[in-house]
Amino acid sequence: MKVKCPQCGKLVEYEGNRFRPFCSAACKGKDLIAWADEDYSIAGKKAENREDENRD
């Protein structure tokens, strides 16, 4: 079965691919960097910081 690399869109074999679902270590690394930079965050209001109500 072939799938598209989520980073570059290249078709790549899924089975036996050590970088799956990515096509290469480079695409896997680019995705990790984007995740760390919070490029995948969902827009919205920030949650309020509340202290746990069960604390003494």
C-alpha positions as CSV (number, residue, x, y, z in Angstrom):
1,M,0.0,0.0,0.0
2,K,1.3,3.5,-0.9
3,V,0.5,6.6,1.1
4,K,1.3,10.3,0.7
5,C,4.0,11.7,2.9
6,P,2.2,14.2,5.2
7,Q,5.1,16.6,4.8
8,C,5.9,16.7,1.0
9,G,3.1,14.7,-0.6
10,K,5.4,12.1,-2.2
11,L,3.9,8.6,-2.6
12,V,5.8,6.1,-0.6
13,E,5.4,2.4,0.5
14,Y,3.8,2.1,3.9
15,E,5.0,-1.4,4.8
16,G,8.7,-1.7,5.6
17,N,9.2,2.1,5.6
18,R,11.1,2.9,8.7
19,F,10.1,6.6,8.5
20,R,6.4,5.9,8.0
21,P,4.2,7.8,7.4
22,F,7.0,10.1,6.1
23,C,9.1,9.4,3.1
24,S,12.4,10.2,4.6
25,A,14.3,11.2,7.8
26,A,14.3,14.8,6.4
27,C,10.5,15.0,6.2
28,K,10.2,13.4,9.6
29,G,12.6,16.0,11.0
30,K,10.8,18.9,9.3
31,D,7.5,17.7,10.8
32,L,9.1,17.5,14.3
33,I,10.4,21.1,14.0
34,A,7.0,22.4,12.9
35,W,5.4,20.6,15.9
36,A,8.0,22.1,18.3
37,D,7.4,25.5,16.8
38,E,3.7,25.0,17.5
39,D,2.8,25.4,13.8
40,Y,0.1,22.8,14.3
41,S,-1.7,24.6,17.1
42,I,-5.5,25.3,16.8
43,A,-6.6,28.9,17.1
44,G,-8.8,29.7,20.0
45,K,-8.9,31.3,23.4
46,K,-6.2,30.3,25.9
47,A,-7.4,28.3,28.9
48,E,-7.4,30.0,32.2
49,N,-5.0,28.7,34.8
50,R,-7.1,27.4,37.7
51,E,-5.7,25.9,40.8
52,D,-6.9,22.4,41.4
53,E,-10.1,22.5,43.5
54,N,-9.1,19.4,45.4
55,R,-6.0,21.0,46.9
56,D,-5.8,21.8,50.6
